[in-house]
Amino acid sequence: MPVGVPRSLGFFYLHPLYRTFLAELGVRWEESSYTSESDLARLDLCPTDEPCVAVKAAFVHVDNLLRKGCRKIFIPAVVSLSETSYCCPKMMGLPSMIKAAFGLSDEDLISPVIDMRDNPKGWPGTWIRAARKMGVSSQARASRALREAVRALRAYEEGAVRSRESFWDTAVMGHSYILDDIFGRGLLERVSEYGPVVTAENVSKEDAAAALHGIFEGERLWTIEGRILGATLHLIRSGKVGRLIFVSAFSCGPASIIENYVAKEAGERGIPLLSLTVDEHSGEAGLLTRIEAFMDSTRTPARRVSRAVVPAGARADRRGCGSGTPDKERCAVPGPGGAGGDPHGRTLAFPDREPFASAIRDEGPIGLVDMGHLRYALRALFAEMGSEVAMPPPLTEDIVRLGKEIAPEFICYPMVTLIGQMRKHAEDGIRKIVMIQGKGRCRLGWYAQVMEEILRKNGYPVRVVSVDSPLPLSEKWERFVESYRDLSGDAHFVRGLRGVRIGLAKIAACDRAVDLLREVRAYEAERGEGDQRFDRFLRELDEARNPAEVKAVFAGYRRDMKRIPRLRVDPLRIAIVGEVYVVNEPFVNKSAEKILGSLEQRVRVYRTLDVTSWLDYHVFKRPRAVIQYGRVVSCAAPYLPLSVGGHGQESVGEAVLAKRLGMDGVIHLFPFTCMPEIIAQNILVRVSKDLDIPVLSLMISEQTGVAGLETRFEAFCDLLEGRRKRSL
């Protein structure tokens, strides 16, 4: 029987590699057809609604191959295509999602890995093992097939380069799995009727990479998205394109980052831009109508417009677009609804707004942003260093609104709240804001610089200083020192170490106090006593001036909590897993743990994901944390063997571990469009079925209401209680 090869996320870009590898092995293989209209009606084969349309389509392609008699499915896990960057988490997690959805065995799912960043020497071995699964036992033959496949991919990339042409009428930029499939093929045909069309694949890697040099750590962007962005910037800056169409899938995570840079460059250079977002509900007629309207309105004379370079930082001259008539709907520059456009394909223009740079002081306090109870540790840290700080504005609906007005359309909820806090700081006259982060597989590593760009283009001349871990020292120490001096006023490192010491003490005390509160809520005779004592603990913790005082504050808190009268009950045991910000920020998750702790059914909540656990593993590598992390990853391995960024793999592993520890159920919390957690959510459907443990996955956004959350929790706990009674 043939091996099935679905047209999925990695296929359109890497198809020369896949095809050549299989052909050189001499195995029979069958490739699925392009996505059809009838396929779009079957996207419910994907267990969850949140993945982008390209991921959903992959499930239909696999189903079609299985129906044709293919018993083995070939889907590589594409982790990294370069030494400096990762690929989108969806390309890493797709094989595991497919395996879980269709119940495929390890022998039936052939999933070699491409990982040139973290495992440059080891990943070819996975292709040799894949060859064995397809009946080719010769290691030499498999190695030769892979070498030929890599050579074929490079030849294909070189053959596709046509960007040395002098001028292109239109650049259509987006992922190949969108542009080469059902949504993009008709679009490209229609646009080509107006003149020559160029895509990202037509721009050389060298030109695209050179264009990214102007973006801080641009080489660390996701590989494919970096190529798209670099190609776009190259075409615009070199005056080789007259207008630009940016096509992305609904809720595409990487696109929400790069579209900001695309829109900024197009606006500054006077290039008309149309942003289109597609999903399974996008009709071809509607897309083509928008395309035609955009092309007709920007028809004359595109070549001259493309060469009119506006100095960086200046506003685009809207009169330079289209026929020369002032029209905010023709020359697209980023607007408050999102960078570059909206899901309806409208081109957006900046609202007229005067920057208020005169209200911003050159020197002044450093603005802080928050997560959970981190503010107490941050205040102590900076106070010890002698730095003046402005505490994070408390999260409110008004802060969320401030963020939503200027955040990209499909960015996740954490960025909305964080940029809302930053905007409030800026309106209060704060010019320098600090954020802790590090670049990895998910979008968090790009938030600081993207938010700085967004704030500046909306008239707030702020600087966002990102602080990353100093480890490994050989790579990150120098930049860590620069950040420290910037934030501390070059204070002696001894003061910084004292600040770190008290900050860590407060973090540890707070995390332990929260867990003790979860226990008290489950048993306390009078509801609310534990919360009242915890509120006092936070006030006392904030006033503690050294680790000894922190220790004393916690000791008093623990003593008082143990004195609270308790009932003799057997509470439901529920594990909370998910994305770190949503899980740890009570305002964002609508105080989910407090709601659970106040339900009629007594509930003991368990959560291991907190700041202390993250630091213990990722920074300090404490033995207990390393052992626990390994245990979680081991539990996840049968379902999700690769890290997909964020805490996606840990969410799966923690759910499996919850079953082993005898928990009654799992609640999975994650923000709208979170790439790693969307993968986890999809796989948790299989985990729940296999292990017979209820899992409630809840996507949290600014639209989430407390009443709705309470109703879901009550129903979930009723289910768990019913299961308990039936098992007696």
LOMARTOR-557935 format. One record per residue (C-alpha): residue number from 1; x, y, z. Coordinates in steps of 0.001 Angstrom, whole numbers, padded with zeros to 6 digits. Example, Ala and Ser with C-alpha at 12.3 -4.5 7.8 and 13.67 -1.06 7.14 Angstrom:
<rs>
> 1;012300;-004500;007800
> 2;013670;-001060;007140
</rs>
This chain:
<rs>
> 1;000000;000000;000000
> 2;001282;003522;-000731
> 3;002512;005989;001862
> 4;000159;008975;002090
> 5;001589;012482;001835
> 6;-000937;015202;002743
> 7;-000655;018708;001373
> 8;-000162;020274;004786
> 9;001659;023192;006357
> 10;005184;022179;005407
> 11;004348;020538;002133
> 12;004032;023541;-000148
> 13;007391;024973;000880
> 14;009265;021698;001300
> 15;007608;019548;-001366
> 16;010823;019090;-003420
> 17;012499;017667;-000318
> 18;009639;015301;000531
> 19;009085;014113;-003019
> 20;012748;013550;-003751
> 21;013341;011681;-000503
> 22;010480;009273;-001133
> 23;011369;008823;-004796
> 24;015019;008081;-003989
> 25;013933;005491;-001447
> 26;011854;003824;-004111
> 27;008742;003549;-001941
> 28;005213;003869;-003302
> 29;003599;007086;-002172
> 30;000473;009051;-002949
> 31;-000006;012748;-002547
> 32;-003345;014288;-001637
> 33;-004987;016732;-004014
> 34;-005313;020461;-003494
> 35;-007974;021520;-001011
> 36;-011384;021625;-002668
> 37;-014651;023351;-001846
> 38;-016045;020026;-000626
> 39;-013003;019629;001637
> 40;-013852;022919;003342
> 41;-017193;021430;004378
> 42;-015361;018703;006311
> 43;-013011;020776;008436
> 44;-014807;019537;011535
> 45;-012504;016512;011266
> 46;-010151;018743;013219
> 47;-011092;018095;016873
> 48;-011098;021785;017827
> 49;-012115;025076;016220
> 50;-009101;027229;017083
> 51;-006408;026113;014555
> 52;-005979;028111;011353
> 53;-007640;026878;008176
> 54;-004395;025380;006851
> 55;-004109;023130;009910
> 56;-007764;022138;009682
> 57;-007349;021299;006002
> 58;-004502;018910;006867
> 59;-006969;016712;008773
> 60;-009170;016444;005691
> 61;-006181;015598;003502
> 62;-005148;012791;005855
> 63;-008701;011463;005940
> 64;-008797;011451;002130
> 65;-005545;009472;002005
> 66;-006764;006955;004566
> 67;-009950;006488;002576
> 68;-007837;005721;-000494
> 69;-006101;002893;001309
> 70;-002935;004588;002571
> 71;-002077;002982;005882
> 72;001020;005019;006604
> 73;001018;008825;006669
> 74;004183;010871;006054
> 75;004225;014237;007893
> 76;007621;015582;009031
> 77;007816;017726;012164
> 78;009495;020920;010974
> 79;011159;022522;013997
> 80;013828;024663;012349
> 81;015143;025340;008857
> 82;018085;027491;009932
> 83;020700;027729;012659
> 84;019203;030879;014150
> 85;015422;030537;014028
> 86;012490;028216;014569
> 87;009473;027509;012410
> 88;005877;028146;013419
> 89;004826;025853;016305
> 90;002035;024468;014134
> 91;004617;022939;011796
> 92;006216;021265;014817
> 93;002993;019987;016339
> 94;000954;019006;013272
> 95;002145;015363;013184
> 96;001177;014896;016837
> 97;-002192;016549;016252
> 98;-002874;014232;013304
> 99;-001727;011186;015237
> 100;-004031;012016;018153
> 101;-007056;012809;016000
> 102;-006917;009619;013925
> 103;-005522;007322;016597
> 104;-002500;006433;014471
> 105;000232;004232;015884
> 106;003911;005150;015916
> 107;004416;002776;012985
> 108;001599;004286;010941
> 109;002648;007923;011403
> 110;006009;008522;009756
> 111;007251;011782;011207
> 112;010947;012539;010736
> 113;012201;015801;012204
> 114;013920;018801;010630
> 115;015777;020740;013317
> 116;018796;022694;012107
> 117;018871;024965;015148
> 118;018851;022790;018275
> 119;019784;019408;016798
> 120;021825;020050;013625
> 121;023668;016724;013792
> 122;020930;014501;015148
> 123;017891;015268;013005
> 124;019057;013371;009873
> 125;018920;010201;011966
> 126;015161;010576;012267
> 127;014897;010355;008468
> 128;016894;007131;008459
> 129;014493;005694;011023
> 130;011577;006931;008917
> 131;012991;005044;005931
> 132;012999;001862;008009
> 133;009306;002315;008762
> 134;008746;002401;004993
> 135;010682;-000809;004412
> 136;014119;000596;003519
> 137;016637;-000832;005992
> 138;019793;000413;004268
> 139;021173;003375;006194
> 140;023415;004334;003284
> 141;020469;004452;000905
> 142;018394;006528;003307
> 143;021271;008960;003880
> 144;021812;009302;000153
> 145;018092;009919;-000370
> 146;018133;012700;002219
> 147;021198;014338;000641
> 148;019502;014310;-002756
> 149;016338;015673;-001213
> 150;018177;018604;000377
> 151;019927;019261;-002941
> 152;016567;019258;-004738
> 153;015130;021755;-002256
> 154;018045;024125;-002758
> 155;017750;023842;-006537
> 156;014027;024567;-006307
> 157;014622;027637;-004161
> 158;017256;028961;-006540
> 159;015052;028289;-009558
> 160;012145;030184;-008019
> 161;014186;033374;-007556
> 162;013124;036013;-010055
> 163;013419;039159;-007936
> 164;016223;040573;-010038
> 165;013607;041848;-012463
> 166;013526;045642;-012542
> 167;009917;046125;-011458
> 168;006823;044181;-010425
> 169;003307;045513;-010562
> 170;002138;043723;-007415
> 171;003699;041744;-004599
> 172;001410;039099;-003110
> 173;002907;038009;000190
> 174;001821;035174;002431
> 175;002427;031552;003271
> 176;002793;029159;000361
> 177;000240;026813;001941
> 178;-002299;029619;001564
> 179;-001240;031128;-001766
> 180;-000689;027764;-003485
> 181;-003926;026209;-002273
> 182;-007620;026899;-002677
> 183;-007594;030489;-001428
> 184;-004543;031819;-003191
> 185;-004504;030170;-006604
> 186;-007490;032082;-007934
> 187;-006270;035218;-006196
> 188;-002872;035051;-007887
> 189;-004459;034439;-011271
> 190;-006702;037468;-010916
> 191;-003912;039767;-009718
> 192;-001636;038651;-012571
> 193;-004206;039985;-015033
> 194;-003182;043476;-013934
> 195;000555;042964;-014431
> 196;003597;040999;-013234
> 197;003236;039447;-009778
> 198;006014;038558;-007336
> 199;005812;036327;-004228
> 200;008245;035736;-001378
> 201;009694;032634;-003081
> 202;010783;034811;-006016
> 203;013120;036834;-003770
> 204;016525;035356;-002993
> 205;017343;034258;000540
> 206;020291;036647;000528
> 207;018179;039673;-000362
> 208;015504;038740;002159
> 209;018074;038188;004910
> 210;019792;041502;004175
> 211;016482;043346;004463
> 212;015908;041835;007907
> 213;019123;043362;009249
> 214;017257;046558;010038
> 215;015029;044667;012488
> 216;016488;043895;015883
> 217;017299;040162;015969
> 218;015496;039794;012655
> 219;017499;036661;011902
> 220;015652;034994;014790
> 221;012204;035446;013285
> 222;010408;032240;012362
> 223;012211;030979;009259
> 224;009378;031091;006743
> 225;007819;034240;008145
> 226;011253;035859;008184
> 227;011592;035028;004505
> 228;008185;036561;003785
> 229;008951;039716;005741
> 230;012480;040060;004380
> 231;011274;039622;000821
> 232;008570;042216;001341
> 233;010960;044750;002841
> 234;013479;044154;000052
> 235;010921;044742;-002693
> 236;009593;047898;-001058
> 237;012972;049429;-000241
> 238;014484;048667;-003621
> 239;011548;050244;-005451
> 240;010738;047015;-007278
> 241;007032;046840;-006501
> 242;004111;049166;-007033
> 243;001576;047774;-004594
> 244;001311;045063;-001988
> 245;-001251;042445;-000975
> 246;-000622;040654;002316
> 247;-002602;037431;002747
> 248;-002795;035541;006040
> 249;-004925;032877;007669
> 250;-007381;033853;010384
> 251;-005668;033756;013799
> 252;-002211;033158;012286
> 253;000225;033820;015138
> 254;003423;034713;013250
> 255;001486;036878;010784
> 256;000229;039004;013677
> 257;003865;039916;014346
> 258;005251;040464;010857
> 259;002224;042353;009547
> 260;003152;045234;011842
> 261;006527;045611;010107
> 262;004966;045203;006652
> 263;002363;047878;007275
> 264;004911;050265;008785
> 265;007273;049975;005821
> 266;004494;050252;003240
> 267;003102;053329;004958
> 268;006472;055079;005157
> 269;007304;054353;001508
> 270;003882;055219;000097
> 271;003129;051696;-001153
> 272;-000599;050862;-001313
> 273;-001297;047866;000917
> 274;-004272;045536;001131
> 275;-004386;043040;004000
> 276;-006607;040003;003486
> 277;-007461;037368;006075
> 278;-008905;034040;004962
> 279;-010624;031166;006715
> 280;-013084;028425;005786
> 281;-015851;030997;005516
> 282;-014046;033141;002962
> 283;-015883;033040;-000337
> 284;-013895;033274;-003541
> 285;-016258;035858;-004986
> 286;-015859;038156;-001997
> 287;-012069;037884;-002016
> 288;-011849;038596;-005718
> 289;-014182;041578;-005389
> 290;-011890;043109;-002793
> 291;-008865;042365;-004943
> 292;-010433;044006;-007978
> 293;-011477;047088;-006015
> 294;-007973;047462;-004614
> 295;-006258;046904;-007955
> 296;-008549;049305;-009816
> 297;-008203;052043;-007207
> 298;-004393;051844;-007243
> 299;-003927;051340;-010976
> 300;-002139;054589;-011890
> 301;000835;054965;-011938
> 302;002141;052284;-009575
> 303;005769;052421;-010739
> 304;006248;056035;-009720
> 305;004576;055517;-006339
> 306;006798;052561;-005498
> 307;009960;054588;-006026
> 308;008840;057503;-003864
> 309;010807;056826;-000705
> 310;009595;058537;002426
> 311;012193;059056;005165
> 312;011922;056568;008011
> 313;009566;057817;010706
> 314;007672;060180;008420
> 315;004009;059752;007561
> 316;003124;058388;004155
> 317;001712;060991;001782
> 318;-001755;059604;001112
> 319;-002027;061769;-001981
> 320;000686;059633;-003588
> 321;-001584;056610;-003767
> 322;-003864;055575;-006572
> 323;-004756;058302;-009013
> 324;-003442;061093;-006820
> 325;-006735;061815;-005121
> 326;-006650;061988;-001320
> 327;-008293;058787;-000136
> 328;-007661;057075;003211
> 329;-008943;053790;001776
> 330;-006243;053577;-000895
> 331;-002849;053877;000716
> 332;-002857;051573;003668
> 333;-000850;052351;006744
> 334;-001420;050758;010145
> 335;-004571;051686;011978
> 336;-005946;051076;015438
> 337;-007846;047955;014416
> 338;-004601;046092;013740
> 339;-001403;046505;011793
> 340;-002165;047022;008166
> 341;-005804;046082;007877
> 342;-008630;044019;009259
> 343;-010159;040617;008582
> 344;-012624;042143;006137
> 345;-009857;043224;003772
> 346;-010293;046942;004313
> 347;-007235;049106;003952
> 348;-006719;051255;007002
> 349;-005227;054680;007545
> 350;-003762;056287;010634
> 351;-006107;058592;012466
> 352;-004756;062117;012435
> 353;-003055;062489;015785
> 354;-000326;064773;017029
> 355;002405;063015;019001
> 356;002819;064478;022463
> 357;006584;064091;022775
> 358;006765;067358;024668
> 359;004897;065733;027568
> 360;007528;062983;027904
> 361;010579;063577;030082
> 362;014018;062402;028991
> 363;014564;060994;032471
> 364;012087;059657;034947
> 365;010710;056515;036500
> 366;010876;053148;034758
> 367;007458;051739;033902
> 368;006742;048158;034973
> 369;004238;045664;033590
> 370;002719;042885;035622
> 371;001689;039243;035777
> 372;-000161;037954;038794
> 373;001617;039114;041958
> 374;004979;039769;040320
> 375;004752;043494;041095
> 376;005852;043022;044699
> 377;009096;041353;043681
> 378;009780;043896;040919
> 379;009245;046849;043245
> 380;011711;045380;045743
> 381;014272;044569;043057
> 382;014375;048073;041599
> 383;014221;049758;044987
> 384;017359;047890;046049
> 385;019108;049029;042852
> 386;018108;052629;043583
> 387;015938;052966;040462
> 388;012747;054990;040488
> 389;009847;052959;039098
> 390;006234;053458;038161
> 391;004193;050467;039267
> 392;001992;048673;036708
> 393;-001444;050217;036334
> 394;-003960;047761;037830
> 395;-005609;045713;035101
> 396;-009104;046972;034383
> 397;-011477;046954;031437
> 398;-010189;050431;030573
> 399;-006617;049139;030385
> 400;-007770;046295;028136
> 401;-009533;048810;025907
> 402;-006358;050892;025633
> 403;-004506;047810;024466
> 404;-007203;046509;022152
> 405;-007410;049798;020269
> 406;-003829;049550;019005
> 407;-002893;045848;019231
> 408;-002664;043695;016068
> 409;-005910;041984;015136
> 410;-004910;038415;015949
> 411;-002418;038931;018732
> 412;-003017;036972;021931
> 413;-004768;038402;024973
> 414;-001593;038778;027096
> 415;-000169;041265;024615
> 416;-003432;043212;024646
> 417;-003259;043695;028407
> 418;000490;044367;028455
> 419;000364;046989;025721
> 420;-002621;048516;027526
> 421;-000484;048908;030652
> 422;002350;050348;028576
> 423;000045;052823;026866
> 424;-001256;053990;030235
> 425;002347;054466;031376
> 426;003070;056488;028240
> 427;000023;058698;028768
> 428;001281;059332;032302
> 429;004603;060574;030928
> 430;006711;057426;031290
> 431;009281;057057;028545
> 432;011152;053871;029491
> 433;009330;050593;030159
> 434;010874;047240;031096
> 435;009648;043783;030130
> 436;011133;040377;030907
> 437;011210;038020;027933
> 438;013308;035803;025701
> 439;012995;034769;022061
> 440;011880;031218;021423
> 441;009221;029304;019550
> 442;006180;031391;020539
> 443;005490;035099;019955
> 444;006353;036356;023433
> 445;009978;036989;022467
> 446;008865;039604;019924
> 447;006396;041455;022094
> 448;008758;044094;023499
> 449;009993;045396;020164
> 450;006625;045077;018432
> 451;004854;046899;021234
> 452;007492;049628;021119
> 453;006871;050058;017382
> 454;003104;050128;017864
> 455;003283;052681;020671
> 456;005623;054926;018703
> 457;003547;054908;015554
> 458;000538;055873;017676
> 459;002343;058905;019016
> 460;003966;057561;022181
> 461;007773;057968;022010
> 462;008624;055265;024528
> 463;011462;052767;024714
> 464;010725;049210;025810
> 465;013763;047572;027396
> 466;013605;043772;027221
> 467;015493;041748;029816
> 468;016387;038156;029032
> 469;018059;035478;031132
> 470;021872;035870;031191
> 471;022241;032149;030406
> 472;024086;030835;028540
> 473;026690;033397;029530
> 474;028675;033005;026306
> 475;025709;034228;024267
> 476;023679;036490;026513
> 477;025881;037954;029259
> 478;026972;041066;027368
> 479;023447;042074;026474
> 480;022233;041282;029989
> 481;024863;043653;031393
> 482;023759;046378;028964
> 483;020142;045989;030099
> 484;021167;046029;033757
> 485;023138;049256;033373
> 486;020314;050828;031416
> 487;017769;050064;034119
> 488;019891;050531;037248
> 489;021726;053712;036325
> 490;024952;051697;036354
> 491;024481;050723;040006
> 492;027078;048346;041416
> 493;026315;044691;040782
> 494;026264;044044;044519
> 495;023145;046187;044790
> 496;021618;044308;041901
> 497;022334;040972;043537
> 498;020725;042169;046770
> 499;017692;043214;044759
> 500;017518;039841;043029
> 501;017789;038094;046395
> 502;014844;039895;047970
> 503;012858;039730;044727
> 504;013262;035957;044530
> 505;012333;035634;048190
> 506;009091;037518;047578
> 507;008274;035465;044482
> 508;008799;032193;046333
> 509;006786;033338;049348
> 510;003927;034526;047172
> 511;003727;031314;045152
> 512;003744;029202;048338
> 513;001100;031456;049848
> 514;-001163;031055;046822
> 515;-000972;027262;047030
> 516;-001806;027366;050729
> 517;-004799;029558;049869
> 518;-006034;026927;047364
> 519;-005993;024337;050144
> 520;-007794;026536;052648
> 521;-010522;027437;050135
> 522;-011316;023738;049712
> 523;-011858;023116;053450
> 524;-012599;026407;055248
> 525;-015805;026381;057328
> 526;-016622;030007;056540
> 527;-016050;030937;052948
> 528;-013728;033868;052337
> 529;-011596;033724;055484
> 530;-008560;032481;053571
> 531;-008870;035212;050952
> 532;-009086;037914;053610
> 533;-005879;036689;055230
> 534;-004169;036392;051850
> 535;-004986;040027;051018
> 536;-003315;041080;054267
> 537;-000343;038873;053460
> 538;000191;040732;050171
> 539;000227;044088;051967
> 540;002734;042795;054509
> 541;004854;041199;051785
> 542;005034;044511;049933
> 543;006417;046217;053050
> 544;009084;043577;053765
> 545;012566;045080;053237
> 546;014796;042004;053238
> 547;014582;038194;052943
> 548;014401;037768;056725
> 549;011302;039968;056902
> 550;009791;038089;053956
> 551;010331;034833;055820
> 552;008675;036228;058930
> 553;005684;037531;056966
> 554;005121;034129;055375
> 555;005508;032315;058694
> 556;002782;034487;060235
> 557;000530;033929;057241
> 558;000967;030156;057347
> 559;000283;030075;061096
> 560;-002947;032030;060681
> 561;-004113;029953;057720
> 562;-003682;026744;059718
> 563;-005886;028192;062466
> 564;-008836;028753;060133
> 565;-011598;026228;061054
> 566;-011998;023471;058462
> 567;-014725;021033;057468
> 568;-014264;017289;057122
> 569;-014897;017037;053363
> 570;-013428;015234;050379
> 571;-013086;017964;047744
> 572;-012872;017441;044018
> 573;-009274;017524;042840
> 574;-008747;019619;039710
> 575;-005462;020431;037979
> 576;-005151;023741;036125
> 577;-002776;023743;033155
> 578;-002187;026122;030262
> 579;-000379;029273;029203
> 580;001684;030920;031939
> 581;000233;034452;031768
> 582;-003422;033438;031619
> 583;-002969;030837;034357
> 584;-001157;033265;036695
> 585;-003041;036530;036086
> 586;-006328;036602;038052
> 587;-007785;039547;036122
> 588;-007304;037792;032793
> 589;-008636;034402;033922
> 590;-011468;036117;035819
> 591;-010117;034773;039119
> 592;-010732;031210;037942
> 593;-009156;029634;041020
> 594;-011257;031781;043353
> 595;-014426;030860;041447
> 596;-013597;027164;041741
> 597;-012793;027582;045425
> 598;-016169;029168;046125
> 599;-018447;026688;044305
> 600;-021010;024611;046177
> 601;-018899;021560;045446
> 602;-015696;021795;047414
> 603;-012727;021966;045018
> 604;-009020;021619;045697
> 605;-007151;023288;042846
> 606;-003632;022151;041957
> 607;-001288;024170;039756
> 608;002455;023785;039298
> 609;002979;026504;036680
> 610;004121;029605;038536
> 611;007076;031996;038460
> 612;009067;029997;041015
> 613;008809;026735;039084
> 614;009783;028519;035865
> 615;012857;030103;037437
> 616;013869;026910;039230
> 617;014018;024998;035953
> 618;014924;027516;033252
> 619;017348;029718;035198
> 620;018664;027892;038256
> 621;018322;024286;037057
> 622;017524;023107;040563
> 623;017624;019275;040718
> 624;014033;018951;041934
> 625;012775;021206;039141
> 626;014810;019358;036512
> 627;013419;016005;037688
> 628;009854;017331;037716
> 629;010189;018864;034249
> 630;011583;015591;032908
> 631;008646;013758;034434
> 632;006158;016069;032739
> 633;007894;015812;029358
> 634;007996;012022;029707
> 635;004242;011983;030364
> 636;003659;014115;027268
> 637;005946;012091;024980
> 638;003373;009527;023730
> 639;001159;012402;022601
> 640;003499;015349;021962
> 641;007195;014372;021904
> 642;008475;017790;020779
> 643;008453;021141;022504
> 644;006179;023456;020543
> 645;007007;026599;022504
> 646;005381;028284;025456
> 647;003938;025613;027733
> 648;002118;023553;025105
> 649;004041;020345;025743
> 650;003827;020854;029509
> 651;000030;021281;029296
> 652;-000247;017837;027720
> 653;002215;016279;030168
> 654;000548;017853;033204
> 655;-002830;016477;032086
> 656;-001399;012960;031790
> 657;000297;013357;035165
> 658;-002981;014551;036696
> 659;-004548;011217;035806
> 660;-001655;009314;037352
> 661;-001982;011368;040544
> 662;-005688;010568;040839
> 663;-007094;013971;039926
> 664;-010794;014175;039087
> 665;-010345;016489;036108
> 666;-008210;019043;034272
> 667;-008974;022633;033325
> 668;-006908;023978;030439
> 669;-006727;027788;030173
> 670;-005152;029553;027215
> 671;-005443;032890;025410
> 672;-007061;033490;022038
> 673;-004690;032578;019144
> 674;-001991;031099;021445
> 675;-000116;028808;019040
> 676;001405;026281;021483
> 677;-001778;025915;023522
> 678;-003949;025460;020423
> 679;-001788;022439;019636
> 680;-002141;021202;023221
> 681;-005901;021737;023203
> 682;-006208;019644;020054
> 683;-004183;016773;021522
> 684;-005896;016928;024923
> 685;-009050;015646;023224
> 686;-007240;012323;022690
> 687;-005622;012418;026145
> 688;-009050;012789;027753
> 689;-010452;009879;025745
> 690;-007509;007534;026233
> 691;-007073;008139;029959
> 692;-010741;008660;030823
> 693;-010149;011985;032537
> 694;-012412;014965;031798
> 695;-010590;017971;030337
> 696;-012231;021390;030046
> 697;-010353;023627;027585
> 698;-011253;027297;027775
> 699;-009950;029959;025425
> 700;-009709;033268;027281
> 701;-010055;036636;025550
> 702;-011266;040119;026388
> 703;-014781;038852;025563
> 704;-014733;036221;028318
> 705;-017253;036990;031048
> 706;-017284;035963;034687
> 707;-020848;034633;034552
> 708;-020106;032404;031588
> 709;-016976;031071;033246
> 710;-018857;030309;036468
> 711;-021499;028393;034512
> 712;-018868;026309;032724
> 713;-017078;025537;035985
> 714;-020301;024566;037752
> 715;-021277;022212;034938
> 716;-017786;020707;034857
> 717;-017769;020102;038615
> 718;-021255;018562;038422
> 719;-019857;016167;035835
> 720;-016889;015290;038035
> 721;-019095;014771;041080
> 722;-021396;012512;039097
> 723;-018456;010412;037936
> 724;-017306;010038;041530
> 725;-020702;008797;042691
> 726;-020945;006294;039834
> 727;-017520;004890;040666
> 728;-018475;004106;044287
</rs>
